[in-house]
Amino acid sequence: MRNGGRLVANAVCDAKMAKREIGIESFGVKRGEGLSPPPRHDCAAARWKNVSMAGVLELVVDNGIRPAQRTTAESRWNERNEHMERDVAWKKYDEADLEALEQLAAEYIDFISDNKTERACAAAVVAQAEERGYRPLDEAVRDGRALATGDKVWALAHGKALMLAHIGQKPLAEGLNILGAHIDSPRLDLKQNPLAEANGLAFLDTHYYGGIKPYQWVALPLALHGVVVKTDGTVVEVNVGDDEGDPVFCVTDLLIHLASKQMGKKASEAVEGEDLDILVGNRPLVAAGSDDGDAEKEPVKAFVLKLLAEKYDMTEEDFLSAEIEAVPAGRARDLGFDRSMVIGYGQDDRVCAYTSLAAQLALDDAPEKTAVCVLVDKEEIGSVGATGMASQFFENTMAEIMELVGEGGPLLLRRALAASSMLSSDVSAGFDPAYASVFETKNSAFLGHGLVFNKYTGSRGKSGSNDASAEYVARIRRIMDDAGVSFQTAELGRVDAGGGGTIAYIPAKYGMNVIDSGVAVLSMHAPWEVTSKADIYEAFKGYEAFLKNA
C-alpha cells in the first residue's frame, strides 16, 4: 500500500506540485508531464482525509495513467522517484577531485592486491598506523603511561583483528565516533590434513569459508597465502602464486563434452564443496638409484613434500598448525574503457576497511570526540571467535584506553559505549541490470552514486538486522549533506529474495547508534568483485566527515 499511498498524495496536491517530474514511465507518463510525490509538508492531513478512492482513480486516469497498468508494485514504480534519486557522483568532480580519486583508488588497489588475508591486512594496517604516529596500546598499559588528547594507539587481537583510537577533546564517557568494518573474505581454506595423491596428481583438500558459489572457484588460477606455525613456535609465512614467476594452483573442472549430467544439475549441486580440491603437482619423486620412481608409494605427494621442506622447512605434520588460504591469484585492476571501476578479490569488505582506515589516518588534529576504527575478522561466518566482533576485544580495548585517560571503571565504560555513534561499514549489493528481478529499483544501490546507507539489513522480515533509528538517520543525512558527500540509501534486494547481515547488531547491544554504510559491489562474494572508484572516494569522504562531526 505504500505506493498506493503515494498516488493518493499526488491526487490531493495542488497544480503546482502536479507539474513536477516523476520517473514512472511504466504508467505511460513521459518525464516532465506526470505527477510526483509532494514534499513532506505539502499536503495537509485534512485534505488527505477528504479524498475518495474514486476521486483518486479519476485524477489518475485524467493524467494518462490507466488502472490496468497498476497491477504490481514493479509496474507502478519502475524507476526511483526523481525527487529521491541521487545524481551520479562523477558529474560533480573537478580536476582536483579526479586526481584525489585516482590516487586513493591506486592506493586501494595496492592494498587489496598485497593483502589477501586478514593477517596480512592487519599487519599492513598496523604499519600504516605507526607511520602516522600510532603507538601500541599494550606498551602504554605495561608502562602505566597515561593517554591524553591527541594521543594515538593501536591494539591487535591474535594478528587478525585490530583497533585504532585517536583520543579526542571531549571525555570518552560522552561517546566515541566509531568506524567498524571486517577484513575477512570468502575463500577456500586448507584442511588440517589436506595433502593427497590420486592417479598421479597431488591435491590439497579444502574447506570453503563463508558464503561462496562453488562453481565460481573451478578452473581459476589460485594463490596460497597464510602461515605455518611449527611446534617450537616458529612462524613461517606462505605466499605462493602472486609474485612474478610464481606457480599458481587451481581446482579442475569437467570438460563440456562429458558434462551432460553436470549441466543438468542445479547450480548449487554442479560443483560440491568436497570436490574443491586444489591441484598442486604432477611430478613424481624419483628416489636415488631408482629408474622408475616406484620407490615411493605416493611419489607425486612425496615430491610436493620435498619442495615444501626445502622452501618452508615444514613437514606434513605441520599442516596441523597451519592457516593457509587459497585465494584468486593476480592483482586487482582498473575495469572498463574509462577505468572507472576496480575489479579485485576481497572487496567485501576490504573496500570499507581501507576507506575507514584512510579516514582515521587523515585526522591530523585531535577530533572533538575520540575517533575509533575497528577492523575485525570472522564476519563472513557470523562474527564469532576471539577475533570476531562478537568477542570482547572491542570492549576490553576500550576499557584499557579509558583507564589510561583517567576514566576507568565499568560504569563510565558503559556510558561511553551507550553514547557512541557508529558506522558499520560493509558493502551493499549493487544493482545489476542482468539480474534486475531480485532488486527493487527505488531502494537499490547503484554504482557511481556514492556512499550507501542501509537503515536495516537482515533477511526477509528484517531477521538478524540492526534497524537504525529515524533520529540517527537524520543526523547522518545532515553530516553528509554538510560535507558535500554523495550518498544513497538501499536495501539488500527484494524483500522475499533473501538478504544478509553485518556486524551492526553486535555493537548496537551497548545502546549506541549504529547504521550500516558502505560501497555498492557487483558480483559480491565472487572470486572477483567490482566497485566504482567514485563510490570508494565518496566512502572515504563520508567516513572522514563522520569522524569529525558525528
BAPA-263137 format. One record per residue (C-alpha): z, y, x. Coordinates in Angstrom, 1 decimal. Example, Ala and Ser with C-alpha at 12.3 -4.5 7.8 and 13.67 -1.06 7.14 Angstrom:
% BAPA-263137
[pt [7.8,-4.5,12.3]],
[pt [7.1,-1.1,13.7]],
***
This chain:
% BAPA-263137
[pt [0.0,0.0,0.0]],
[pt [0.3,2.4,2.9]],
[pt [-3.5,3.0,3.0]],
[pt [-3.5,3.4,-0.8]],
[pt [-0.7,6.0,-0.4]],
[pt [-2.9,8.0,1.9]],
[pt [-5.6,8.1,-0.8]],
[pt [-3.1,9.4,-3.4]],
[pt [-2.0,12.1,-0.9]],
[pt [-5.6,13.1,-0.4]],
[pt [-6.1,13.4,-4.1]],
[pt [-3.3,15.9,-4.6]],
[pt [-4.1,18.1,-1.6]],
[pt [-5.9,21.4,-2.1]],
[pt [-9.6,22.1,-1.5]],
[pt [-9.0,23.3,2.0]],
[pt [-7.5,20.0,3.1]],
[pt [-10.2,18.1,1.3]],
[pt [-12.8,19.6,3.6]],
[pt [-11.2,18.2,6.7]],
[pt [-12.9,15.5,8.6]],
[pt [-11.9,11.8,8.4]],
[pt [-13.3,8.7,10.1]],
[pt [-13.7,6.3,7.2]],
[pt [-17.5,5.6,7.2]],
[pt [-16.7,2.3,5.5]],
[pt [-16.1,4.4,2.4]],
[pt [-19.6,5.8,2.6]],
[pt [-18.3,9.2,3.6]],
[pt [-20.0,10.9,6.5]],
[pt [-18.0,12.6,9.2]],
[pt [-17.2,16.2,8.2]],
[pt [-17.6,15.6,4.5]],
[pt [-14.7,13.4,3.4]],
[pt [-11.0,13.6,2.7]],
[pt [-8.3,13.4,5.4]],
[pt [-4.6,12.8,5.1]],
[pt [-2.7,16.1,5.0]],
[pt [-0.1,17.4,7.5]],
[pt [3.4,16.2,6.8]],
[pt [4.3,19.3,4.8]],
[pt [1.1,20.0,2.9]],
[pt [1.8,18.1,-0.3]],
[pt [4.9,18.7,-2.3]],
[pt [6.8,15.8,-3.8]],
[pt [6.5,17.3,-7.2]],
[pt [2.7,17.3,-7.0]],
[pt [2.8,13.7,-5.8]],
[pt [4.7,12.5,-8.8]],
[pt [2.3,14.0,-11.3]],
[pt [-0.8,12.2,-10.1]],
[pt [-2.0,9.3,-12.1]],
[pt [-3.9,6.4,-10.6]],
[pt [-6.8,7.1,-12.9]],
[pt [-7.0,10.6,-11.5]],
[pt [-7.0,9.3,-8.0]],
[pt [-9.9,7.0,-8.7]],
[pt [-11.8,9.8,-10.4]],
[pt [-11.3,12.0,-7.4]],
[pt [-12.2,9.2,-5.0]],
[pt [-15.5,8.5,-6.9]],
[pt [-16.3,12.2,-7.1]],
[pt [-16.2,12.3,-3.3]],
[pt [-18.6,9.4,-2.9]],
[pt [-16.1,6.7,-2.4]],
[pt [-16.8,3.6,-4.5]],
[pt [-13.9,1.4,-5.6]],
[pt [-15.9,-1.6,-4.8]],
[pt [-15.8,-0.5,-1.2]],
[pt [-12.0,-0.5,-1.0]],
[pt [-11.4,-4.3,-1.2]],
[pt [-9.5,-4.7,2.1]],
[pt [-7.4,-2.6,4.5]],
[pt [-10.1,-3.2,7.1]],
[pt [-12.8,-1.7,5.0]],
[pt [-10.6,1.2,3.8]],
[pt [-9.7,2.3,7.3]],
[pt [-12.4,1.0,9.6]],
[pt [-11.6,3.6,12.2]],
[pt [-8.5,5.5,13.1]],
[pt [-7.7,8.7,11.3]],
[pt [-9.3,11.7,13.0]],
[pt [-6.1,13.8,13.0]],
[pt [-4.1,10.9,14.6]],
[pt [-6.8,9.9,17.2]],
[pt [-6.1,11.0,20.7]],
[pt [-9.1,12.1,22.8]],
[pt [-10.3,10.3,25.9]],
[pt [-8.2,11.4,28.8]],
[pt [-11.2,11.6,31.1]],
[pt [-12.5,14.7,29.3]],
[pt [-9.7,16.9,30.4]],
[pt [-9.8,16.3,34.1]],
[pt [-10.9,18.9,36.7]],
[pt [-11.9,18.1,40.3]],
[pt [-8.3,18.2,41.4]],
[pt [-7.2,15.7,38.7]],
[pt [-10.1,13.4,39.6]],
[pt [-9.1,13.5,43.2]],
[pt [-5.5,12.7,42.5]],
[pt [-6.5,10.0,40.0]],
[pt [-8.7,8.2,42.6]],
[pt [-6.0,8.5,45.3]],
[pt [-3.5,6.9,43.0]],
[pt [-5.9,4.2,42.0]],
[pt [-6.8,3.4,45.6]],
[pt [-3.1,3.1,46.5]],
[pt [-2.5,0.9,43.4]],
[pt [-5.4,-1.4,44.3]],
[pt [-4.0,-1.9,47.8]],
[pt [-0.5,-2.6,46.3]],
[pt [-1.6,-5.4,43.9]],
[pt [-4.1,-6.8,46.4]],
[pt [-1.5,-7.1,49.2]],
[pt [1.5,-8.2,47.0]],
[pt [0.6,-11.1,44.7]],
[pt [4.1,-12.5,44.2]],
[pt [7.4,-11.0,43.1]],
[pt [8.9,-11.5,46.5]],
[pt [6.0,-9.6,48.2]],
[pt [6.2,-6.8,45.6]],
[pt [10.0,-6.4,46.1]],
[pt [9.6,-6.2,49.9]],
[pt [6.8,-3.7,49.6]],
[pt [8.8,-1.5,47.2]],
[pt [11.8,-1.5,49.5]],
[pt [9.6,-0.5,52.4]],
[pt [8.1,2.4,50.5]],
[pt [11.5,3.5,49.2]],
[pt [13.0,3.6,52.6]],
[pt [10.1,5.8,53.8]],
[pt [11.2,8.2,51.1]],
[pt [14.8,8.3,52.1]],
[pt [16.3,5.5,50.1]],
[pt [19.2,3.5,51.7]],
[pt [20.7,0.1,51.0]],
[pt [23.4,0.2,48.4]],
[pt [25.2,-2.7,49.9]],
[pt [25.7,-0.8,53.1]],
[pt [27.3,2.1,51.2]],
[pt [29.6,-0.4,49.4]],
[pt [30.5,-2.1,52.6]],
[pt [31.3,1.2,54.4]],
[pt [33.0,2.7,51.3]],
[pt [30.7,5.7,51.6]],
[pt [30.7,8.0,48.6]],
[pt [27.5,8.9,46.9]],
[pt [26.7,12.4,45.8]],
[pt [24.0,14.4,44.0]],
[pt [20.6,13.8,45.8]],
[pt [21.5,10.5,47.4]],
[pt [19.0,7.7,47.0]],
[pt [19.9,4.0,47.1]],
[pt [18.2,0.6,46.5]],
[pt [19.6,-2.8,45.6]],
[pt [17.9,-6.2,45.8]],
[pt [18.6,-9.4,43.9]],
[pt [17.6,-12.7,45.6]],
[pt [14.5,-11.0,47.1]],
[pt [12.8,-10.9,43.7]],
[pt [14.2,-8.1,41.6]],
[pt [15.3,-4.6,42.7]],
[pt [16.6,-1.3,41.6]],
[pt [16.2,2.2,42.9]],
[pt [18.6,5.1,42.0]],
[pt [18.3,8.8,42.7]],
[pt [21.7,10.4,42.0]],
[pt [21.3,13.4,39.6]],
[pt [23.2,16.6,39.0]],
[pt [25.0,15.6,35.8]],
[pt [27.8,13.0,35.7]],
[pt [26.4,9.5,35.3]],
[pt [28.6,9.0,32.2]],
[pt [26.3,11.4,30.4]],
[pt [23.5,9.0,30.8]],
[pt [20.6,7.9,33.0]],
[pt [16.8,8.1,32.8]],
[pt [15.6,4.6,33.4]],
[pt [12.1,3.1,34.0]],
[pt [12.0,-0.7,33.7]],
[pt [9.1,-3.0,34.5]],
[pt [8.6,-6.5,35.7]],
[pt [6.8,-7.7,38.9]],
[pt [6.2,-11.4,38.0]],
[pt [2.9,-12.5,36.6]],
[pt [1.4,-15.7,35.1]],
[pt [0.2,-18.2,37.8]],
[pt [0.4,-21.8,39.0]],
[pt [3.5,-22.8,40.9]],
[pt [3.5,-25.8,43.2]],
[pt [5.8,-28.6,42.0]],
[pt [8.6,-29.8,44.3]],
[pt [6.8,-33.0,45.2]],
[pt [3.2,-31.7,45.0]],
[pt [1.0,-33.4,47.7]],
[pt [-1.0,-36.4,46.8]],
[pt [-4.3,-38.2,47.7]],
[pt [-6.8,-39.8,45.3]],
[pt [-10.2,-41.2,46.2]],
[pt [-10.5,-39.4,49.5]],
[pt [-9.3,-36.0,48.1]],
[pt [-6.0,-34.3,48.7]],
[pt [-4.4,-32.3,45.8]],
[pt [-1.3,-30.1,45.2]],
[pt [0.2,-30.7,41.8]],
[pt [1.2,-27.5,39.9]],
[pt [3.4,-26.4,37.0]],
[pt [2.0,-23.3,35.3]],
[pt [4.2,-20.2,35.0]],
[pt [4.1,-18.0,31.9]],
[pt [1.5,-17.9,29.2]],
[pt [-1.9,-18.9,30.5]],
[pt [-5.1,-20.4,29.2]],
[pt [-5.5,-23.4,31.4]],
[pt [-9.3,-23.4,31.2]],
[pt [-9.4,-20.0,32.9]],
[pt [-8.0,-21.4,36.1]],
[pt [-10.6,-24.0,36.9]],
[pt [-13.5,-23.5,39.4]],
[pt [-11.8,-20.3,40.6]],
[pt [-11.0,-19.5,44.3]],
[pt [-7.2,-19.6,44.7]],
[pt [-4.9,-18.4,47.4]],
[pt [-1.4,-19.8,48.2]],
[pt [1.5,-17.3,48.6]],
[pt [5.2,-17.9,48.9]],
[pt [8.0,-19.1,51.2]],
[pt [9.2,-22.4,52.6]],
[pt [12.9,-22.5,53.4]],
[pt [14.0,-25.2,55.9]],
[pt [17.4,-26.8,55.9]],
[pt [18.5,-24.7,58.9]],
[pt [17.9,-21.6,56.8]],
[pt [14.7,-20.6,58.5]],
[pt [12.3,-18.9,56.0]],
[pt [8.6,-19.4,56.6]],
[pt [6.1,-17.2,54.8]],
[pt [3.0,-18.8,53.4]],
[pt [-0.1,-16.7,52.9]],
[pt [-3.5,-18.6,52.8]],
[pt [-6.6,-17.5,51.1]],
[pt [-6.6,-13.7,51.1]],
[pt [-7.1,-12.8,54.7]],
[pt [-10.6,-12.6,56.1]],
[pt [-11.7,-16.0,57.4]],
[pt [-9.0,-17.9,55.4]],
[pt [-10.0,-21.0,53.4]],
[pt [-9.4,-20.9,49.7]],
[pt [-8.5,-23.6,47.2]],
[pt [-9.5,-24.5,43.6]],
[pt [-8.9,-26.6,40.5]],
[pt [-12.0,-28.6,39.8]],
[pt [-13.9,-28.7,36.5]],
[pt [-16.1,-31.3,34.8]],
[pt [-19.8,-30.8,35.1]],
[pt [-21.6,-29.7,31.8]],
[pt [-23.8,-32.8,32.0]],
[pt [-20.9,-35.1,31.3]],
[pt [-18.7,-32.8,29.3]],
[pt [-19.8,-33.5,25.7]],
[pt [-16.3,-34.8,24.8]],
[pt [-14.6,-32.0,26.6]],
[pt [-16.7,-29.4,24.9]],
[pt [-15.8,-30.8,21.5]],
[pt [-12.0,-30.2,22.1]],
[pt [-10.0,-27.2,21.1]],
[pt [-9.7,-24.6,23.9]],
[pt [-6.0,-25.4,24.3]],
[pt [-6.9,-29.1,25.0]],
[pt [-10.1,-28.8,27.1]],
[pt [-8.0,-28.5,30.2]],
[pt [-4.5,-29.8,30.1]],
[pt [-1.7,-28.4,32.2]],
[pt [-1.1,-31.6,34.0]],
[pt [-4.7,-31.5,35.2]],
[pt [-4.3,-28.2,37.0]],
[pt [-4.2,-29.9,40.4]],
[pt [-5.4,-27.8,43.4]],
[pt [-7.9,-29.3,45.7]],
[pt [-6.8,-28.8,49.3]],
[pt [-8.5,-31.3,51.6]],
[pt [-11.1,-34.0,52.1]],
[pt [-11.0,-34.7,55.9]],
[pt [-9.1,-37.8,56.9]],
[pt [-6.7,-38.0,59.9]],
[pt [-8.1,-40.4,62.5]],
[pt [-5.3,-41.9,64.5]],
[pt [-5.7,-42.2,68.2]],
[pt [-7.5,-45.4,69.3]],
[pt [-8.9,-46.0,65.8]],
[pt [-12.6,-45.8,65.0]],
[pt [-12.5,-45.8,61.2]],
[pt [-9.5,-43.7,60.3]],
[pt [-7.9,-46.5,58.4]],
[pt [-4.7,-46.3,60.4]],
[pt [-3.2,-44.1,57.7]],
[pt [-2.6,-45.3,54.2]],
[pt [-3.5,-41.8,52.9]],
[pt [-5.4,-40.3,55.7]],
[pt [-6.5,-37.1,53.9]],
[pt [-3.0,-36.3,52.9]],
[pt [-1.9,-37.1,56.4]],
[pt [-4.3,-34.6,57.9]],
[pt [-3.1,-31.8,55.5]],
[pt [0.5,-32.5,56.5]],
[pt [-0.6,-32.4,60.2]],
[pt [-2.1,-28.9,59.6]],
[pt [1.0,-27.7,57.8]],
[pt [3.2,-28.9,60.6]],
[pt [1.1,-27.1,63.2]],
[pt [0.9,-23.8,61.3]],
[pt [4.3,-23.6,59.5]],
[pt [6.4,-26.3,61.3]],
[pt [7.0,-27.9,57.9]],
[pt [7.2,-31.5,56.7]],
[pt [6.5,-32.9,53.3]],
[pt [10.2,-32.8,52.6]],
[pt [10.2,-29.0,53.0]],
[pt [8.2,-28.7,49.8]],
[pt [11.5,-29.4,48.0]],
[pt [12.9,-26.0,49.1]],
[pt [9.7,-24.0,48.8]],
[pt [8.4,-21.4,46.4]],
[pt [4.7,-21.4,46.6]],
[pt [2.4,-19.8,44.0]],
[pt [-1.3,-20.3,43.5]],
[pt [-3.0,-17.0,42.6]],
[pt [-6.6,-15.8,42.4]],
[pt [-8.0,-15.2,45.8]],
[pt [-9.5,-11.8,46.7]],
[pt [-8.7,-8.1,46.4]],
[pt [-8.6,-6.0,43.2]],
[pt [-11.7,-3.9,42.9]],
[pt [-13.3,-1.0,41.1]],
[pt [-15.0,-2.1,37.9]],
[pt [-18.0,-0.5,36.2]],
[pt [-21.0,1.5,37.4]],
[pt [-18.8,4.6,37.1]],
[pt [-15.9,2.9,38.9]],
[pt [-13.6,4.0,36.0]],
[pt [-11.7,0.7,35.8]],
[pt [-9.7,-1.7,38.0]],
[pt [-10.1,-5.5,37.9]],
[pt [-7.5,-7.5,39.6]],
[pt [-4.8,-10.2,39.4]],
[pt [-1.3,-9.4,38.2]],
[pt [-1.8,-6.1,36.5]],
[pt [0.6,-7.4,33.8]],
[pt [2.9,-5.9,34.8]],
[pt [2.4,-4.5,38.3]],
[pt [0.4,-1.6,36.9]],
[pt [3.5,-0.4,35.2]],
[pt [5.8,-1.4,38.1]],
[pt [3.7,0.6,40.6]],
[pt [3.3,3.7,38.4]],
[pt [7.1,3.6,37.7]],
[pt [7.7,3.3,41.5]],
[pt [5.3,6.2,42.2]],
[pt [7.1,8.4,39.6]],
[pt [10.5,7.5,41.0]],
[pt [9.5,8.3,44.6]],
[pt [7.8,11.5,43.5]],
[pt [11.2,13.1,42.7]],
[pt [11.8,15.2,45.8]],
[pt [14.7,17.2,44.4]],
[pt [17.7,15.8,42.7]],
[pt [16.9,15.3,39.0]],
[pt [19.1,16.6,36.2]],
[pt [20.1,13.1,35.2]],
[pt [20.2,10.2,37.6]],
[pt [16.8,8.5,37.8]],
[pt [16.6,4.8,37.9]],
[pt [13.7,2.4,38.5]],
[pt [14.5,-1.3,37.9]],
[pt [11.8,-3.9,38.6]],
[pt [12.7,-7.4,37.5]],
[pt [11.5,-11.0,37.7]],
[pt [11.1,-13.7,35.1]],
[pt [9.8,-11.6,32.2]],
[pt [6.9,-13.9,31.6]],
[pt [9.3,-16.8,30.9]],
[pt [11.9,-14.9,28.9]],
[pt [13.7,-12.6,31.4]],
[pt [16.1,-15.4,32.2]],
[pt [17.8,-16.4,35.5]],
[pt [19.5,-14.5,38.2]],
[pt [16.6,-12.2,38.7]],
[pt [15.5,-11.5,35.1]],
[pt [16.5,-8.5,33.0]],
[pt [18.9,-10.7,31.0]],
[pt [21.0,-11.2,34.2]],
[pt [23.9,-9.0,35.1]],
[pt [22.0,-7.5,38.1]],
[pt [21.3,-4.1,36.5]],
[pt [24.8,-3.7,35.0]],
[pt [26.6,-4.8,38.2]],
[pt [24.5,-2.5,40.3]],
[pt [25.2,0.4,38.1]],
[pt [29.0,-0.4,38.3]],
[pt [28.8,-0.2,42.1]],
[pt [26.9,3.1,42.0]],
[pt [29.4,4.6,39.5]],
[pt [32.3,3.5,41.7]],
[pt [30.8,5.3,44.7]],
[pt [30.1,8.5,42.8]],
[pt [33.7,8.6,41.6]],
[pt [33.1,7.5,38.0]],
[pt [34.3,3.9,38.3]],
[pt [35.8,1.8,35.6]],
[pt [34.4,-0.3,32.7]],
[pt [34.7,2.5,30.1]],
[pt [32.7,5.1,32.0]],
[pt [30.1,2.4,32.7]],
[pt [29.7,1.6,29.1]],
[pt [29.4,5.3,28.2]],
[pt [26.7,5.8,30.9]],
[pt [24.7,2.9,29.6]],
[pt [25.0,3.9,25.9]],
[pt [24.0,7.4,26.7]],
[pt [21.0,6.4,28.7]],
[pt [17.3,6.7,27.9]],
[pt [14.8,4.1,29.0]],
[pt [11.1,3.4,29.0]],
[pt [10.4,-0.3,29.0]],
[pt [7.2,-0.1,31.0]],
[pt [5.0,-3.1,30.1]],
[pt [1.3,-3.4,29.4]],
[pt [-0.3,-3.4,25.9]],
[pt [-3.3,-5.2,24.6]],
[pt [-6.4,-3.0,25.0]],
[pt [-8.8,-3.0,22.0]],
[pt [-11.7,-5.3,22.8]],
[pt [-14.7,-5.0,20.5]],
[pt [-15.7,-8.6,21.4]],
[pt [-12.5,-9.7,19.6]],
[pt [-12.1,-6.9,17.1]],
[pt [-10.9,-9.3,14.3]],
[pt [-7.4,-9.7,15.9]],
[pt [-6.8,-5.9,16.2]],
[pt [-6.0,-3.3,13.6]],
[pt [-8.0,-0.3,14.9]],
[pt [-5.9,2.7,14.0]],
[pt [-2.9,1.0,15.6]],
[pt [-4.6,-0.3,18.7]],
[pt [-4.5,0.8,22.3]],
[pt [-7.9,2.0,23.7]],
[pt [-8.8,2.1,27.4]],
[pt [-9.0,5.6,28.8]],
[pt [-6.9,7.2,26.0]],
[pt [-3.7,7.4,28.1]],
[pt [-0.2,6.0,28.2]],
[pt [0.6,3.6,25.4]],
[pt [3.8,3.7,23.4]],
[pt [4.9,0.8,21.3]],
[pt [7.7,1.7,18.9]],
[pt [8.1,-2.0,18.4]],
[pt [6.6,-5.3,19.8]],
[pt [7.7,-8.7,18.7]],
[pt [5.6,-11.2,16.7]],
[pt [4.7,-11.2,13.1]],
[pt [7.8,-9.8,11.3]],
[pt [8.8,-7.9,14.5]],
[pt [10.6,-11.0,15.7]],
[pt [12.1,-10.5,19.1]],
[pt [11.5,-6.8,19.0]],
[pt [13.3,-3.7,20.1]],
[pt [12.5,-1.1,17.4]],
[pt [12.9,2.4,18.8]],
[pt [14.5,5.0,16.5]],
[pt [12.4,7.7,15.0]],
[pt [14.5,10.3,16.7]],
[pt [13.9,8.8,20.1]],
[pt [10.1,8.6,19.5]],
[pt [10.1,12.3,18.5]],
[pt [11.8,13.2,21.8]],
[pt [9.4,11.1,23.8]],
[pt [6.5,12.8,22.0]],
[pt [7.9,16.2,22.9]],
[pt [8.3,15.3,26.6]],
[pt [4.7,14.0,26.8]],
[pt [3.2,17.0,25.0]],
[pt [5.1,19.5,27.1]],
[pt [3.9,17.8,30.3]],
[pt [0.3,17.5,29.1]],
[pt [0.3,13.7,29.2]],
[pt [-2.4,11.9,27.2]],
[pt [-0.7,9.2,25.2]],
[pt [-1.4,6.9,22.3]],
[pt [0.6,4.6,20.0]],
[pt [-0.2,1.0,19.3]],
[pt [0.9,-2.4,18.1]],
[pt [0.1,-5.7,19.7]],
[pt [-2.7,-6.8,17.4]],
[pt [-2.8,-7.5,13.7]],
[pt [0.5,-8.3,12.0]],
[pt [-0.2,-12.0,11.5]],
[pt [-2.3,-12.6,14.6]],
[pt [0.6,-13.3,16.9]],
[pt [2.5,-11.0,19.2]],
[pt [4.6,-10.8,22.3]],
[pt [7.7,-9.2,23.8]],
[pt [9.0,-7.2,26.7]],
[pt [12.4,-6.6,28.4]],
[pt [13.1,-3.7,25.9]],
[pt [15.5,-5.5,23.6]],
[pt [17.8,-6.5,26.6]],
[pt [18.9,-3.1,27.8]],
[pt [18.9,-1.9,24.2]],
[pt [22.0,-4.1,23.7]],
[pt [24.0,-1.4,25.5]],
[pt [23.2,1.0,22.8]],
[pt [20.8,3.1,24.9]],
[pt [17.5,4.4,23.5]],
[pt [14.6,2.2,24.6]],
[pt [10.9,2.3,23.8]],
[pt [8.0,0.2,25.2]],
[pt [5.4,2.1,27.1]],
[pt [2.6,1.1,29.4]],
[pt [-1.1,0.7,30.2]],
[pt [-3.7,-0.9,28.0]],
[pt [-5.2,-4.1,29.5]],
[pt [-8.3,-6.1,28.8]],
[pt [-8.1,-9.9,29.4]],
[pt [-4.3,-9.8,29.6]],
[pt [-2.8,-12.9,31.3]],
[pt [-6.3,-14.0,32.6]],
[pt [-6.6,-14.5,36.3]],
[pt [-8.5,-11.2,36.5]],
[pt [-7.3,-8.3,34.2]],
[pt [-8.9,-4.9,33.5]],
[pt [-7.3,-1.5,33.3]],
[pt [-8.6,2.1,33.2]],
[pt [-7.9,4.4,36.1]],
[pt [-7.3,7.2,33.6]],
[pt [-4.5,5.2,31.9]],
[pt [-2.9,4.5,35.3]],
[pt [-2.9,8.2,36.1]],
[pt [-1.5,9.2,32.8]],
[pt [1.2,6.5,33.1]],
[pt [2.3,7.9,36.4]],
[pt [2.4,11.5,35.0]],
[pt [4.2,10.3,31.8]],
[pt [6.8,8.4,33.8]],
[pt [7.4,11.3,36.1]],
[pt [7.8,13.7,33.1]],
[pt [10.3,11.3,31.5]],
[pt [12.5,11.0,34.6]],
[pt [12.6,14.8,34.9]],
[pt [13.0,15.8,31.2]],
[pt [14.4,13.0,29.1]],
***
